[in-house]
Amino acid sequence: MLSNLLKVSMPFYFTILSLHAAGSMTDYYVTPSGAVGVSCQASEPCSFQTALDYADNDGLNNTIHVAAGTYTLSGTSLAFSIMENKSLTIEGANAATTIIDGVLSTRLFKIYRTADDTGVQITIRNLTFKRGSIAEGGNGVYINNLQKSNVTLEDNRFLQNDNASGNGGGIYINNYSGTTIIRRNIFRDNTADAGGGVFAYTFDGRIEVIDNEFSNNAVTSEIEHNGGGLYTSTLQGTVVVANNIFSKNSALNNGGGYFCQITSIGIAHIVNNTFVENNADMYGGGIYLLMSSNDASHANIYNNIIWSNTSLTGDDLYINNNGSSVTGATCNISHNLYGPDDIDYYVYKAGSIVNTYNIHKNPLLTGSSPLSDGRRSLRLFTASPAINAGNSCATGVQATDYEGAPRVQDNYINLGAVEAIVPIMAPVYYLLMQ
């Protein structure tokens, strides 16, 4: 059994160097039983450590192909630093079969900047990050102190990464002016102090969180405890959260599904998501939106299903726009479906809120078989009031939905993450993912 595991007793550190040959690329191949000191080519795969060493020294763009298997970390994490004009892709064979397991003894990946990161592109895909744990946060992947990098994390699984003392159970990323894309990942059963699934910050860059599943994540400590599934924060940047499913996430304080903070002149687009059965002990069981004190930030909340969430106040949606002016910061809330009662929706200052074309009826959701990549989905029954009830012109609407189907069909768009409709073959029940 041990021959199938990669035992790591020391951290992996390598530096991404400036390019010597523009556009040149080298591929390296890694297996759990790969040798040290070999070529790392497909015919002679190497250990993870050897591939990282080569990438450290070759001065080229690199792709590291990680073969199926379990890579067990024992007490220390994989780590590397980034420098100017470097492209690095770390790609597993398949997220279901390519597993990095920290056995709750260490963080799994750490990426940090030591010099100018202009032109840096980092892509991590098709891996499972499982059972990472560290008091600093970022139990699965920790990416800190970036300035201008473009970072993409896609088609990964973040499972059971558990430490309530830091931010970001699955992912922590601080990317000051760069672009962060988090797409088609699974976040299940992760815990943290803030952002049980993901904690993402940018000053004036861009954050995109699209087509992800957030389920059963939690923030459980007594310090920050906001954002059970997702926590995003920006001062002058743009955040797009679209086509995600948030189910059964929880927060001890605010934002059981999603805690969104936009200060200064930040902008947030929260579009075509499904929030169901999330809980916050205080405010905003589905979404908690915190806007700037100077009233210059702006938010658009369109085409979402926010239903059957619970909290002390604002079960489905809580807007804190309590700025310096009489009206507060501006938020457009349009073409959504959320609960019918006063406790389901709360806003500090209604004068700046545009609240139109929203629906307050049961969305008639039903679970479905997992998608081919393992993500769980929630579809609409044919009688759902959410069918064709969206605004296809809203900023942030994607070309495809959560399942990859065309988003706009016959000039119409559904509310929530999914366009697929399930025929009613039996009495209608409100069903969630099992």
DRENBATI-173796 format. One record per atom (N, C-alpha, C): residue in one letter; z, y, x. Coordinates in steps of 0.001 Angstrom, whole numbers, padded with zeros to 6 digits, always signed. Layout:
BEGIN
aZYX...
***
This chain:
BEGIN
m+000000-001205+000830m+000000+000000+000000m+000000+001252+000863l+000796+001249+001957l+000897+002438+002795l-000410+002791+003455s-001284+001797+003640s-002575+002094+004266s-003436+002967+003372n-003127+003025+002082n-003917+003834+001164n-003367+005237+000998l-002303+005545+001743l-001669+006847+001597l-001780+007619+002888l-001919+008928+002763l-001920+009791+003934l-000525+010357+004075k+000191+009950+005102k+001538+010437+005332k+001473+011673+006206v+002090+012756+005766v+002063+014008+006496v+003473+014353+006929s+003709+014387+008220s+005029+014722+008730s+005090+016124+009303m+003920+016756+009530m+003880+018129+010020m+002862+018908+009190p+003061+020242+009050p+002128+021025+008237p+000759+021109+008862f-000264+021271+007990f-001634+021473+008452f-001899+022971+008507y-002109+023504+009700y-002426+024901+009843y-003785+025038+010499f-004676+025842+009921f-005884+026173+010629f-006323+027559+010224t-007048+028206+011112t-007458+029574+010905t-008938+029616+010610i-009321+030331+009553i-010725+030507+009239i-011249+031656+010095l-012173+031340+010998l-012639+032299+011984l-013858+033044+011501s-014188+034146+012171s-015403+034889+011868s-016622+034024+012150l-017667+034218+011369l-018864+033423+011517l-019619+033788+012787h-020089+032784+013480h-020954+032997+014639h-022414+032796+014263a-022659+031995+013212a-024032+031734+012775a-024088+031960+011276a-024611+033108+010866a-024611+033497+009466a-025306+032429+008633g-024634+032006+007566g-025217+031050+006644g-025094+029603+007081s-024622+029327+008308s-024492+027952+008776s-023327+027272+008073m-023473+025961+007854m-022427+025227+007155m-022293+023837+007747t-021066+023359+007801t-020775+022004+008236t-019952+021302+007169d-020311+020060+006868d-019578+019233+005917d-018707+018245+006676y-017462+018108+006231y-016541+017127+006785y-016079+016197+005667y-015776+014948+006036y-015445+013919+005060y-014087+013313+005386v-013244+013233+004362v-011853+012820+004522v-011584+011610+003632t-010826+010645+004155t-010336+009528+003348t-008847+009340+003626p-008122+008675+002717p-006700+008431+002974p-006445+007638+004249s-007387+006790+004629s-007209+005974+005835s-008079+006457+006991g-008611+007675+006881g-009478+008203+007920g-008782+008319+009258a-009571+008165+010335a-009008+008157+011684a-008882+009573+012238v-008135+009669+013343v-007982+010922+014077v-008967+010923+015241g-009621+012066+015488g-010472+012189+016655g-011873+011661+016488v-012290+011362+015240v-013659+010930+014999v-014474+012108+014483s-015736+011876+014134s-016653+012983+013865s-016462+013631+012495c-015802+012971+011574c-015612+013466+010203c-016920+013540+009420q-017923+012802+009847q-019158+012717+009093q-019061+011602+008057a-020034+011537+007157a-019980+010556+006077a-019889+009136+006596s-020531+008866+007734s-020503+007529+008316s-019223+007258+009099e-018446+008286+009357e-017230+008146+010160e-016174+009132+009648p-015655+008895+008431p-014700+009835+007848p-013401+009886+008630c-012747+011019+008519c-011543+011265+009318c-010333+011513+008426s-009214+011756+009056s-008015+012147+008333s-008139+013604+007893f-007340+013969+006940f-007328+015353+006471f-007035+016302+007637q-006073+015944+008445q-005696+016782+009580q-006869+017049+010516t-007645+016007+010825t-008771+016167+011738t-009833+017092+011143a-010118+016946+009858a-011108+017814+009208a-010660+019269+009250l-009387+019511+009021l-008878+020879+009073l-008953+021442+010488d-008708+020623+011459d-008823+021075+012847d-010253+021483+013188y-011219+020684+012754y-012619+021024+013003y-012990+022330+012305a-012577+022470+011050a-012871+023691+010309a-012222+024906+010974d-011117+024686+011629d-010421+025764+012341d-011244+026296+013505n-012006+025436+014141n-012597+025794+015426n-014112+025943+015443d-014800+025583+014374d-016260+025576+014488d-016921+026923+014174g-016177+027874+013589g-016737+029182+013317g-017818+029206+012257l-017881+028181+011389l-018930+028057+010381l-018321+028040+008989n-019173+028157+007985n-018754+027842+006624n-018563+026334+006521n-017574+025913+005732n-017242+024495+005687n-017045+023996+004269t-017409+022743+004044t-017005+021997+002862t-016278+020747+003334i-015067+020561+002849i-014304+019354+003141i-014354+018470+001903h-014981+017296+002023h-015110+016343+000931h-013926+015371+001000v-013116+015373-000038v-011903+014566-000052v-012154+013325-000903a-012154+012165-000278a-012452+010916-000978a-011341+010558-001953a-011675+009736-002941a-010692+009275-003917a-009557+008548-003213g-008358+008702-003770g-007175+008079-003208g-005987+008999-003387t-004828+008537-002967t-003604+009328-003055t-003202+009797-001670y-003042+011100-001525y-002632+011736-000274y-001200+012213-000489t-000252+011508+000083t+001159+011788-000148t+001699+012676+000962l+002303+013794+000572l+002905+014721+001523l+004394+014448+001596s+004903+014421+002794s+006309+014078+003004s+007035+015250+003652g+007524+016166+002817g+008392+017218+003307g+007722+018501+003740t+006422+018517+004012t+005722+019736+004428t+004376+019820+003734s+003883+021057+003584s+002670+021273+002807s+001454+021420+003696l+000289+021264+003094l-000957+021663+003724l-001005+023190+003725a-001445+023791+004825a-001461+025249+004885a-002559+025727+005804f-003171+026865+005468f-004134+027485+006375f-004205+028982+006099s-004631+029731+007118s-004766+031171+006998s-006234+031545+006985i-006542+032721+006434i-007932+033115+006279i-008232+034388+007042m-009490+034491+007511m-009979+035670+008197m-011382+035993+007695e-011998+036984+008276e-013200+037608+007739e-014410+036669+007680n-015190+036828+006586n-016524+036221+006443n-016530+034708+006612k-015644+034056+005897k-015564+032597+005969k-015633+032017+004568s-016416+030974+004409s-016476+030245+003156s-015892+028858+003372l-014932+028513+002542l-014316+027191+002625l-014263+026580+001239t-014813+025379+001104t-014719+024618-000138t-013980+023319+000142i-012959+023045-000643i-012242+021774-000587i-012527+021069-001901e-013189+019916-001819e-013750+019277-002997e-013371+017806-003062g-012666+017423-004113g-012318+016026-004303g-013435+015247-004953a-013353+013924-004894a-014357+013074-005534a-014298+013210-007043n-013094+013270-007587n-012867+013378-009015n-011388+013667-009209a-011061+014607-010080a-009660+014983-010234a-008788+013826-010706a-009372+012908-011477a-008584+011788-011986a-008190+010810-010891t-008960+010767-009801t-008752+009747-008774t-008436+010315-007386t-008476+011621-007235t-008213+012245-005934t-006942+013063-006074i-005841+012528-005576i-004506+013018-005934i-003744+013434-004680i-003219+014639-004714i-002300+015109-003680i-000917+015128-004308d-000019+014309-003794d+001291+014066-004401d+002390+014519-003455g+003200+015476-003916g+004297+015971-003088g+005603+015269-003307v+005638+014296-004201v+006845+013524-004548v+008081+014428-004657l+007887+015649-005186l+008947+016636-005403l+009697+016983-004129s+008996+016900-002976s+009642+017202-001700s+009065+018426-001015t+007915+018942-001486t+007264+020035-000782t+006220+020692-001673r+005840+021908-001319r+004645+022523-001896r+003429+021756-001398l+002309+021812-002170l+001137+021021-001820l+000151+021788-000940f-000251+022997-001335f-001176+023813-000546f-000636+025229-000414k-000796+025791+000783k-000451+027196+001010k-001613+027876+001716i-002096+028978+001146i-003195+029751+001713i-002706+031184+001869y-002897+031770+003035y-002397+033122+003258y-003308+033862+004228r-003206+035174+004229r-004068+036035+005045r-003319+036499+006285t-004014+036453+007429t-003444+036986+008673t-004289+038114+009237a-005474+038380+008674a-006358+039436+009165a-007264+039864+008017d-008269+040696+008314d-009215+041163+007306d-009882+039973+006623d-009868+039964+005291d-010484+038857+004564d-011741+039279+003812t-012422+040308+004300t-013698+040716+003707t-014696+039562+003746g-015363+039313+002648g-016393+038284+002597g-015880+036871+002482v-014592+036674+002321v-014035+035321+002232v-014266+034741+000839q-014705+033508+000797q-014882+032764-000449q-014154+031435-000325i-013176+031211-001195i-012412+029964-001210i-012645+029273-002541t-013008+027989-002482t-013204+027196-003689t-012436+025888-003546i-011643+025572-004558i-010902+024308-004598i-011225+023649-005927r-011746+022413-005864r-012169+021762-007108r-011971+020238-007049n-011862+019657-008237n-011869+018199-008423n-010706+017496-007721l-009533+018103-007777l-008334+017512-007188l-007201+017518-008210t-006281+016583-008056t-005028+016617-008796t-003910+017026-007850f-003162+018052-008260f-001987+018519-007522f-000766+018099-008325k-000010+017178-007774k+001025+016508-008555k+002371+016530-007829r+003404+016864-008561r+004798+016778-008109r+005057+017595-006849g+004501+018811-006809g+004889+019750-005768g+006182+020445-006164s+006976+020829-005175s+008251+021478-005486s+008730+022282-004290i+009003+023581-004527i+009554+024444-003491i+010204+025642-004156a+011289+026143-003590a+012041+027231-004214a+011273+028545-004240e+010280+028720-003353e+009536+029977-003277e+008517+030126-004400g+008181+029071-005112g+007159+029120-006142g+005811+028669-005614g+004835+028614-006529g+003547+028070-006148g+003680+026625-005751n+004270+025826-006627n+004569+024442-006271n+003311+023630-005984g+002244+023877-006746g+000991+023174-006501g+000158+023866-005447v-000317+025085-005764v-001116+025884-004824v-000519+027279-004759y-000257+027732-003537y+000334+029053-003295y-000645+029864-002458i-001180+030954-003036i-002159+031796-002360i-001611+033212-002357n-001294+033737-001175n-000539+034993-001111n-001160+035972-000128n-000959+037246-000431n-001271+038346+000488n-002766+038486+000764l-003602+038083-000189l-005037+038312-000038l-005360+039754-000416q-006429+040285+000174q-006844+041655-000109q-008186+041718-000836k-009191+041014-000315k-010547+041156-000837k-011219+039806-001088s-010495+038737-001024s-011094+037405-001129s-011566+037106-002547n-012558+036241-002633n-012986+035663-003903n-012504+034219-003939v-011688+033902-004918v-011040+032595-004993v-011396+031934-006316t-011849+030682-006255t-012152+029906-007451t-011387+028589-007401l-010642+028317-008460l-009986+027021-008641l-010518+026440-009938e-011260+025329-009833e-011925+024803-011018e-011896+023283-011057d-011797+022758-012277d-011869+021314-012525d-010768+020542-011799n-009597+021145-011692n-008436+020485-011088n-007414+020123-012159r-006418+019327-011744r-005276+019002-012595r-003999+019366-011861f-003121+020063-012561f-001816+020445-012016f-000763+019804-012912l-000075+018801-012380l+000794+017959-013188l+002190+017855-012572q+003200+018131-013353q+004593+017861-012993q+005014+018546-011697n+004463+019720-011450n+004934+020527-010326n+006166+021281-010797d+007275+021082-010117d+008562+021386-010740d+009517+022059-009766n+009730+023349-009950n+010839+024054-009315n+010996+025376-010035a+012153+025595-010627a+012353+026749-011497a+012779+028005-010748s+012816+027977-009414s+013344+029112-008665s+012290+030142-008270g+011008+029807-008326g+009955+030731-007927g+008895+030863-008999n+007898+031713-008751n+006850+031980-009727n+005651+031057-009526g+005054+030630-010640g+003842+029833-010567g+004098+028358-010367g+004318+027616-011454g+004580+026187-011313g+003391+025433-010758g+002202+025664-011346g+000990+025024-010834g+000320+025847-009762i+000086+027144-010056i-000592+028057-009128i+000162+029376-009065y+000350+029875-007855y+000745+031270-007630y-000351+031915-006802i-000902+033061-007281i-001916+033766-006506i-001689+035261-006582n-001685+035897-005411n-001582+037352-005263n-002828+037794-004507n-003803+038338-005235n-005101+038715-004679n-005326+040188-005008y-005025+041074-004069y-004845+042507-004313y-006080+043153-004933s-007239+042999-004313s-008458+043648-004801s-009614+042672-004993g-009381+041402-004777g-010440+040416-004893g-010580+039886-006309t-011405+038859-006446t-011641+038203-007730t-011052+036808-007720t-010268+036503-008730t-009682+035174-008902t-010244+034547-010166i-010804+033346-010043i-011341+032610-011186i-010602+031277-011296i-009995+031040-012442i-009274+029801-012726i-009943+029187-013943r-010648+028061-013755r-011597+027596-014771r-011560+026072-014927r-011486+025630-016165r-011568+024204-016551r-010512+023340-015856n-009325+023866-015689n-008229+023098-015119n-007293+022596-016212i-006486+021618-015861i-005422+021120-016724i-004089+021509-016098f-003221+022150-016904f-001863+022477-016481f-000907+021820-017473r-000232+020746-017011r+000682+020019-017886r+002017+019772-017182d+003083+020046-017917d+004432+019649-017496d+004840+020284-016169n+004442+021528-015951n+004870+022274-014769n+006002+023229-015150t+006862+023559-014201t+007946+024508-014456t+008043+025524-013327a+008554+026697-013670a+008736+027767-012694a+009690+028794-013288d+009980+029839-012502d+010798+030944-012999d+009958+031887-013851a+008676+032075-013494a+007730+032862-014292a+006354+032238-014115g+005612+032130-015198g+004312+031485-015119g+004444+029996-014894g+004867+029269-015921g+005088+027829-015753g+003854+027102-015272g+002683+027452-015820g+001433+026876-015343g+000823+027683-014222v+000655+029017-014458v-000003+029905-013502v+000696+031255-013481f+000861+031800-012270f+001266+033199-012076f+000173+033851-011239a-000493+034890-011790a-001615+035527-011092a-001447+037046-011118y-001600+037669-009944y-001466+039126-009813y-002663+039708-009076t-003117+040876-009535t-004058+041685-008776t-003712+043150-008994f-003921+043967-007952f-003702+045406-008098f-004891+046048-008814d-006079+045961-008210d-007263+046551-008830d-008465+045605-008784g-008198+044315-008647g-009264+043319-008651g-009488+042760-010041r-009872+041502-010092r-010232+040869-011361r-009640+039461-011423i-009091+039108-012562i-008573+037768-012829i-009304+037217-014048e-009878+036017-013915e-010501+035330-015031e-009843+033966-015201v-009308+033719-016394v-008690+032435-016731v-009458+031900-017933i-010283+030875-017717i-011280+030474-018712i-011331+028947-018834d-011326+028464-020067d-011570+027043-020377d-010485+026113-019837n-009249+026569-019761n-008169+025729-019249n-007302+025187-020377e-006651+024068-020105e-005625+023527-020993e-004248+023796-020405f-003395+024468-021173f-001998+024696-020801f-001125+023991-021830s-000442+022937-021433s+000402+022219-022379s+001702+021763-021729n+002792+021983-022453n+004123+021521-022053n+004591+022109-020721n+004161+023308-020405n+004691+024013-019238n+005880+024864-019676a+006743+025195-018726a+007956+025908-019115a+008470+026798-017988v+009110+027898-018379v+009923+028673-017449v+011366+028520-017912t+012208+028081-017014t+013522+027585-017408t+014680+028241-016687s+014436+029150-015727s+015547+029744-014985s+016088+030954-015738e+017138+031543-015221e+017772+032694-015847e+017415+034004-015156i+016325+034038-014373i+015992+035254-013617i+014847+035985-014313e+013626+035537-014161e+012457+036187-014768e+012122+035555-016116h+011913+034277-016122h+011687+033414-017293h+010735+033982-018347n+009572+034492-017900n+008501+034930-018804n+007229+034119-018543g+006453+033892-019600g+005154+033238-019448g+005259+031741-019275g+005553+031011-020345g+005700+029565-020231g+004444+028878-019734g+003276+029266-020271g+002013+028698-019809g+001375+029518-018719l+001243+030835-018970l+000477+031718-018084l+001149+033080-017999y+001162+033649-016781y+001646+035007-016535y+000595+035716-015689t+000027+036812-016210t-000879+037638-015411t-000340+039053-015350s-000644+039736-014228s-000173+041105-014045s-001198+041889-013254t-001505+043106-013704t-002377+044009-012959t-001983+045447-013214l-002226+046301-012214l-001996+047734-012368l-003282+048466-012728q-004339+048223-011956q-005584+048943-012178q-006786+048005-012306g-006537+046731-012410g-007617+045760-012462g-007950+045329-013872t-008739+044245-013964t-009187+043696-015241t-008794+042226-015326v-008270+041832-016462v-007896+040443-016729v-008693+039948-017926v-009339+038799-017783v-010048+038147-018888v-009435+036760-019088v-008890+036528-020257v-008324+035224-020615v-009090+034744-021840a-009921+033711-021672a-010850+033315-022727a-010997+031801-022802n-011145+031286-024018n-011477+029875-024267n-010414+028911-023765n-009159+029315-023742n-008092+028421-023300n-007337+027864-024501i-006711+026705-024294i-005812+026130-025291i-004395+026126-024726f-003478+026768-025467f-002064+026835-025096f-001277+026080-026158s-000616+024999-025774s+000108+024183-026735s+001452+023737-026171k+002507+024032-026926k+003857+023527-026646k+004382+023982-025287n+004031+025190-024872n+004650+025802-023709n+005885+026581-024160s+006791+026848-023233s+008041+027504-023631s+008556+028422-022543a+009261+029481-022993a+009858+030453-022078a+011257+030801-022556l+012197+030898-021629l+013546+031288-021994l+013605+032738-022453n+012631+033560-022025n+012650+034959-022403n+011432+035279-023279n+010344+035770-022671n+009211+036277-023445n+007911+035542-023106g+007018+035477-024094g+005689+034916-023858g+005706+033414-023671g+005961+032673-024731g+005996+031217-024607g+004669+030647-024143g+003568+031140-024732g+002243+030709-024279g+001743+031546-023126y+001772+032889-023305y+001144+033788-022343y+001917+035101-022275f+002271+035514-021069f+002870+036827-020810f+001848+037649-020034c+001381+038760-020634c+000345+039598-020046c+000923+040985-019768q+000927+041381-018499q+001440+042698-018105q+000294+043543-017563i+000008+044666-018207i-001008+045599-017727i-000371+046982-017648t-000254+047500-016447t+000365+048793-016228t-000651+049745-015626s-000267+051002-015469s-001165+052034-014958s-002428+052074-015819i-003598+051766-015268i-004851+051822-016029i-005473+050433-016175g-004668+049406-016126g-005165+048045-016235g-005770+047756-017607i-006670+046760-017643i-007356+046356-018862i-007230+044842-019025a-006978+044395-020245a-006920+042963-020537a-007795+042642-021732h-008568+041553-021610h-009371+041016-022704h-008872+039604-022990i-008272+039395-024145i-007733+038100-024550i-008584+037626-025717v-009472+036654-025468v-010582+036381-026377v-010760+034869-026596n-010848+034465-027855n-011205+033087-028216n-010291+032035-027603n-009004+032284-027653n-008024+031284-027231n-007355+030661-028457t-006755+029511-028263t-005962+028865-029302t-004533+028708-028799f-003578+029314-029524f-002156+029245-029198f-001445+028550-030351v-000881+027370-030103v-000193+026646-031171v+001085+026010-030636e+002163+026156-031423e+003455+025531-031158e+004020+025871-029784n+003842+027098-029355n+004540+027605-028178n+005835+028288-028631n+006792+028388-027726n+008091+028952-028099n+008614+029890-027016a+009153+031027-027456a+009903+031923-026576a+011267+032164-027203d+012318+032038-026409d+013652+032236-026955d+013883+033671-027403m+013148+034626-026814m+013292+036032-027200m+012066+036506-027982y+011018+036967-027286y+009922+037648-027988y+008557+037053-027620g+007679+037013-028619g+006301+036597-028373g+006149+035117-028109g+006304+034300-029133g+006162+032861-028935g+004775+032474-028459g+003727+033106-029030g+002363+032847-028583g+001975+033735-027426i+001976+035074-027661i+001584+036061-026652i+002614+037177-026617y+002995+037574-025413y+003761+038797-025199y+002920+039712-024323l+002585+040906-024845l+001769+041874-024120l+002627+043069-023750l+002782+043315-022446l+003552+044446-021933l+002590+045470-021360m+002560+046663-021946m+001606+047689-021556m+002299+048830-020824s+001528+049720-020202s+002056+050708-019264s+002879+051783-019963s+003828+052319-019212s+004674+053375-019744s+003937+054702-019874n+002828+054879-019126n+002071+056126-019229n+000961+056060-020276d+000880+054937-020993d-000045+054747-022107d-001512+054729-021691a-001817+054520-020411a-003198+054529-019950a-003827+053146-019920s-003049+052097-020044s-003613+050752-020056s-004249+050465-021411h-005052+049390-021453h-005834+049104-022653h-005969+047589-022808a-005840+047104-024032a-005971+045666-024281a-006841+045416-025492n-007621+044337-025433n-008436+043876-026553n-008073+042425-026849i-007637+042164-028058i-007259+040818-028483i-008179+040440-029633y-009157+039569-029356y-010208+039241-030317y-010373+037727-030458n-010629+037288-031670n-011153+035935-031951n-010181+034818-031588n-008898+035081-031571n-007921+034061-031210n-007320+033395-032444i-006906+032147-032286i-006024+031483-033244i-004634+031470-032618i-003685+032108-033293i-002301+032206-032795i-001416+031759-033948w-001031+030515-033965w-000476+029917-035188w+000682+028970-034877s+001707+029039-035715s+002841+028106-035664s+003597+028189-034343n+003647+029381-033754n+004490+029625-032592n+005836+030172-033057t+006843+030119-032217t+008180+030530-032635t+008841+031398-031574s+009657+032344-032049s+010474+033195-031177s+011476+033941-032039l+012317+034731-031398l+013281+035543-032136l+012570+036628-032935t+011574+037284-032306t+010773+038325-032958t+009337+038221-032461g+008377+038372-033370g+006979+038261-032983g+006609+036831-032661d+006759+035939-033628d+006510+034515-033391d+005172+034267-032710d+004115+034869-033240d+002780+034638-032706d+002362+035702-031695l+002720+036965-031964l+002203+038058-031141l+003216+039191-031084y+003552+039603-029864y+004496+040707-029662y+003849+041720-028714i+003686+042975-029180i+003055+044030-028392i+004110+045047-028000n+004394+045157-026700n+005319+046164-026191n+004492+047285-025565n+004147+048270-026363n+003395+049435-025892n+004241+050693-025984n+005514+050550-025694n+006484+051629-025868n+006392+052615-024706g+005287+053365-024650g+005064+054323-023578g+005620+055693-023893s+005133+056682-023126s+005684+058022-023206s+005184+058818-024403s+004018+058454-024944s+003476+059212-026061s+004019+058692-027385v+003716+059445-028422v+004172+059049-029746v+003465+057779-030212t+002182+057649-029860t+001396+056520-030366t+001477+055273-029501g+001735+055431-028189g+001781+054277-027304g+000418+053910-026753a+000377+052909-025871a-000878+052461-025264a-001770+051802-026313t-003091+051825-026067t-004069+051366-027051t-004298+049862-026967c-004293+049228-028119c-004575+047791-028198c-005397+047524-029448n-006559+046899-029269n-007398+046482-030389n-007086+045027-030730i-006656+044789-031955i-006330+043438-032425i-007249+043150-033601s-008296+042373-033370s-009329+042235-034386s-009878+040812-034433h-010210+040346-035643h-010822+039036-035857h-009970+037907-035258n-008665+037963-035505n-007765+036898-035086n-007180+036206-036310l-006594+035050-036083l-005840+034355-037115l-004423+034167-036606y-003461+034760-037311y-002055+034556-036959y-001229+034546-038227g+000061+034283-038095g+000922+034002-039234g+001020+035135-040243p+001380+034794-041480p+001378+035776-042564p+002646+036607-042687d+003699+036226-041988d+004993+036876-042193d+005212+038005-041195d+006133+038898-041548d+006445+040028-040671d+006945+039565-039304i+007660+038459-039259i+008205+037998-037981i+007128+037407-037072d+005931+037149-037603d+004863+036573-036788d+004183+037609-035900y+004305+038875-036237y+003604+039931-035514y+004531+041133-035379y+004671+041639-034146y+005532+042804-033922y+004867+043730-032919v+004908+045045-033196v+004376+046040-032277v+005349+047212-032217y+005558+047756-030996y+006475+048876-030820y+005969+050122-031523k+004729+050527-031203k+004189+051777-031729k+002840+051497-032384a+002819+051557-033695a+001621+051168-034432a+000517+052217-034368g+000817+053430-033946g-000160+054497-033972g-001366+054252-033097s-001224+053465-032033s-002333+053206-031113s-002950+051830-031310i-002557+051125-032352i-003035+049776-032598i-004158+049799-033634v-005289+049204-033267v-006387+049008-034211v-006325+047559-034671n-005897+047351-035901n-005605+046015-036411n-006522+045751-037609t-007658+045033-037357t-008668+044877-038409t-009205+043450-038457y-009635+043037-039626y-010349+041779-039848y-009565+040561-039369n-008266+040618-039461n-007452+039468-039084n-007152+038607-040312i-006920+037318-040073i-006726+036328-041129i-005318+035765-041014h-004702+035470-042161h-003337+034951-042161h-003278+033673-043013k-004057+032685-042605k-004110+031404-043302k-004044+030269-042285n-003631+029103-042768n-003584+027927-041904n-004973+027659-041320p-005092+027524-039987p-006412+027329-039380p-006987+025933-039565l-006183+024978-040044l-006646+023602-040242l-007214+023027-038949l-006357+022916-037970l-006716+022356-036667l-006447+020863-036637t-007215+020161-035835t-006975+018743-035622t-007227+018402-034158g-006486+017448-033640g-006716+016986-032282g-007988+016170-032191s-008450+015945-030969s-009642+015132-030738s-009391+014247-029527s-010286+013306-029296s-010199+012505-028078s-010336+013421-026872p-009686+013095-025756p-009839+013934-024563p-011298+014079-024154l-011625+015223-023611l-012965+015443-023093l-013184+014571-021864s-014400+014508-021375s-014724+013639-020239s-013938+013998-018989d-013495+015258-018865d-012715+015665-017697d-011211+015564-017932g-010809+015017-019081g-009398+014796-019364g-008715+015902-020137r-009356+017052-020294r-008733+018129-021066r-008641+017735-022539r-007536+018066-023156r-007368+017852-024586r-007948+019036-025345s-008387+018764-026558s-009040+019810-027338s-008429+019895-028728l-008633+021024-029381l-008247+021242-030769l-009453+021794-031519r-009893+021072-032545r-011074+021455-033303r-010685+021894-034714l-011654+022438-035431l-011446+022940-036780l-011994+021959-037808f-011246+021780-038906f-011798+021072-040044f-012844+021942-040737t-013713+021317-041514t-014812+022045-042157t-014324+023125-043119a-013116+022997-043646a-012586+023987-044586a-011810+025107-043897s-011794+025132-042581s-010983+026110-041865s-011473+027538-042106p-010554+028471-042350p-010943+029877-042494p-011367+030516-041175a-011169+029810-040049a-011542+030341-038738a-013026+030159-038422i-013732+029377-039225i-015149+029117-038964i-015977+030374-039249n-016794+030758-038279n-017707+031906-038405n-016969+033214-038695a-015708+033299-038301a-014907+034488-038606a-014740+035419-037418g-015395+035120-036287g-015197+035905-035078g-016191+037033-034909n-015952+037828-033883n-016824+038932-033491n-017547+038534-032213s-018840+038239-032326s-019599+037766-031164s-019873+038865-030148c-019626+040107-030511c-019892+041240-029609c-018662+041669-028829a-017542+041011-029031a-016317+041405-028337a-016457+041215-026831t-015912+042132-026059t-015923+042004-024604t-015130+040775-024185g-015706+039978-023330g-015033+038776-022856g-015490+037503-023519v-016301+037592-024587v-016854+036380-025213v-017737+035660-024202q-017529+034362-024052q-018249+033562-023069q-019520+032954-023675a-020438+032547-022823a-021694+031940-023292a-021452+030572-023919t-020431+029855-023425t-020083+028546-023968t-018618+028533-024366d-018224+027528-025138d-016833+027423-025570d-016046+026512-024635y-014836+026195-025024y-013930+025369-024223y-014534+024008-023892e-015325+023453-024805e-015929+022137-024610e-017316+022202-023966g-017809+023405-023680g-019113+023549-023042g-020273+023724-023996a-020004+023792-025305a-021056+024008-026297a-021393+025500-026372p-022607+025848-026828p-022931+027274-026988p-021911+027970-027869r-021453+029133-027440r-020427+029834-028202r-021000+030456-029477v-022081+031170-029374v-022688+031788-030556v-023717+030820-031130q-023513+030408-032380q-024402+029458-033044q-024861+030054-034372d-026186+030179-034536d-026761+030791-035746d-026177+032177-036000n-025990+032914-034904n-025486+034294-034951n-024029+034391-035361y-023312+033260-035410y-021912+033273-035790y-021048+032722-034650i-019760+033001-034761i-018819+032551-033750i-017502+032214-034440n-016880+031117-034035n-015597+030724-034593n-014455+031464-033911l-013311+031459-034558l-012073+031856-033907l-011540+030674-033089g-010763+030968-032062g-010174+029930-031243g-011065+029501-030102a-010656+028462-029403a-011310+028046-028166a-012550+027196-028387v-012694+026576-029568v-013695+025526-029755v-014598+025844-030951e-015893+025598-030792e-016850+025757-031881e-016994+024494-032726a-016657+023333-032174a-016877+022068-032883a-016090+022010-034183i-016696+021401-035195i-016100+021276-036521i-016010+019800-036885v-014871+019393-037454v-014625+017997-037824v-014709+017866-039339p-015552+016973-039867p-015616+016774-041327p-014281+016266-041862i-013963+016673-043070i-012729+016218-043708i-012977+014847-044326m-012349+013830-043749m-012526+012452-044236m-011263+011943-044933a-010193+012760-044896a-008914+012344-045463a-008165+013613-045853p-006993+013494-046491p-006209+014695-046787p-005987+015525-045522v-006064+016837-045669v-005987+017727-044527v-004534+017919-044102y-004285+017723-042833y-002981+017983-042263y-003166+018938-041088y-002089+019631-040763y-002110+020462-039567y-001676+019575-038396l-002625+019203-037540l-002383+018257-036477l-002473+018937-035120l-001645+018517-034177l-001677+019007-032818l-001982+017864-031880m-002167+018206-030612m-002454+017191-029596m-001252+016276-029443q-001523+014989-029366q-000464+014016-029155q-000445+013606-027696
***
